[in-house]
Amino acid sequence: MEIEAHLPEMAPSAQLSADPAGQVGDSASQIMQILIDLTHCSAFLLSGWDPMSKSHRHHTLAADGYTGAAVAHINDEYVRDNPGFALSHRRDPHSMRWVDYERDWELPFAETYTAQKFLLPAGYREGSTMCLRLGNGRYVGAVHMSWTAPALATDDRRQITERFAPIMAGVCDILRTPRRCFEPGRLRAHLGINRIGA
């Protein structure tokens, strides 16, 4: 399967914009830390897709807990080859955990190359991928998370991740200049989250 078959239709005609103040990295790092605190994930990766690149490859915006080799794989071969990513991209807009892939799509994610080569050896026993889109449906990137035990990837934590989807999509949209960094307090207030560890 070629990822190019389903990514280009979302490529806009807008011009690429600059990020002179490093706002994208700052915002991505802030969101990453808040989500790590709220979901208790052991690894996190927020990746943006450049529609001007004419490639399936993604670019790291914020990462913690994954090895460099795992990040490189997730941003490249995982996007291109893993059936889990294809399902997340084309069929299901939710934050898809390994248990969701197996239950809803009969895909035993733990048996995929990604899990066998990179995630299970690192001690991860559950994870999730969610593709990020703007309000107009344009694909801009993905967020990946991993946990050391399936019980840690609760439904509540999945819902928290999904509530952040519009904000993460805005950060991943490299075709606009970010207006400003989100402050953690404002993010929590915007999402109705009052305490860490929910």
N, C-alpha and C positions, 0 to 999 in steps of 0.2 A: 504494500500500500504506500502511495506517495502522499506525504502530508501536503505537498503543493496543491493537490487536487481540492483541498478544502480550506486552505488558508487565504489564498489570494482574493477571494470574493469579498473579503472584509478590508482590503487595502484601500485607503481613502486617497483622494486627490490632493489633500492638503500638503503644504510644504513642511519639511522638517524644521523644528525650532530648537534653539540652543537652551542650555541650562547653565547660565553663567555663575549662579550662586551655589551650585551643588544642591539645589532644593530637592531634586529627585532622590538622591542618596540619603539626605537627611530625613525626608518623609518616609522613605522605605524602611530605614533603620528604626524610626520611631514606631511605625506600625508593627514591624517585626517584634520589637521588644514587648509591646502591649499584647500581641497575640501569643507570644511565648508565655507571658505571665498568666494570661487568661485561660489558655488551653493546656498548659503544662506539657507542651510538646518538647521533645528532646532535640529535634532538628527542624529547621525552617529554611525555605528558599522561595524568594519572590523574584520571578524572572519576567522581563519584558520582551516582547517580540517587535522587531523592527520591520514594518511592512515594505520599507524601501530596500531592504537587503536582498530580496528575492531568494531567501533561504528559509528553511524551517528553524534554524538555530535561534535560540533565545539568549538574552544577556542578563547576567546576574545584577539585580538591584539591591538585594539584601540577602545574606545567608548566615546561618549559624548551625553548628552541629554536624553538618555533612562534610565528608572529606572533599578535597579538591577534585579527586577523580570522580566522586559521586556527582558533584555539581556539574562537572563537564559532561558527564553522561546524561544527566537529567536534561540539560539544556540542548542536547544534540540527539543522540541515539534514542533516548526515551521518547522524545517528541516525535521522532520519525518512525520508530518501529514498535513501540509498546502498544498493545491493544487497549490497555487501560487509558492511556492518554487519548487515543482515538475516540473511545466512548465518552470521555469527559468533554472532549472538544465538539463532538458532533451530536451526541445523543442525550446527555444529562448535564444540566447546568449547576447541579449541587456540588458540594464538597464531597467527593467520592472516596470513601475509605475502602480498604481491602475487603472488609466484610460486605460493603455495599456492592462492589464489583461481583463478588461471588454470589450473593443472595439475589441481586436484581438482574445480573447479566451473565451468570454462570461462568464467570472468569475467575479462576483461582490465582489471584494476583501474586501470592507467595511463590508460585511456580514460574513466574516470568523471569527473564534474564536479569532485569533490573533488581528484583528482590533477591535473587540467588547470588548475584555477583557483588552487589553494593549494599543493600539494606540489611538483609539477614546477617551477614558477617559482621556488620557494625553494631548488632544487637537490637535492631528495630524489628518489632513484631506486628506493627500496624502502622498505617500511613494514609495520607489522603492527597488528592490532587483536585484543584478546582480551576477551571479556565475562567478568565476574567474578560468581561465585555463591557463596553460603554452602553449607555442607554439606547443608542441607535443600533446596537447589536454588533458593532465592530469589535473583533477580537484584539486584545492588546497584551495578553500575557497569562501567566499562571502562578498559582501558589501551591507549594508542596510542603507537607508536614509529616513528621514521623514520631512515633512513640515506642517506648521499650516494652509495652504490654498492651494488648487489645483493650483491656478494661479502661485504659486511660483515654482512649479516643471515644468519648461519650457522645450521645446525641446532642446534649447541651453544648458541648465544645464544637461540634460540627455546626450547630446553628450560630454560635458566636462567629466562627470563621465566615459563614455566609453573610452575616450582617456587615462584615467589613468589606465585602466584595466591591461595592461601588467606590469606596475610598481607594482600595488597592488598584482597581481598574484605572482610576484617575491618575495615580502615581505611575502606572505602567505606560500611560499614553505618551509616547515620546514625540508625538506630532503636535504637541502644544507646549508652551512654556508654563511650568507650574506657577500658579498664582502665589502660593506661599506654603510653608511647611505647616502641617497640622500639629498642634500642640497636644500631648497626650491627654490633658484634661478636657480639651475641646472634643477629642475623638470619643472619649468615654461619655461625655455629656450628649454628643450627637447620637451615639448608639444606645443611650439609655443604660450604660453599664456604670455602676457606682463603686464597685469594689473589685480588686484583683483576686483571682482564684475562684470566680463564679463557676 
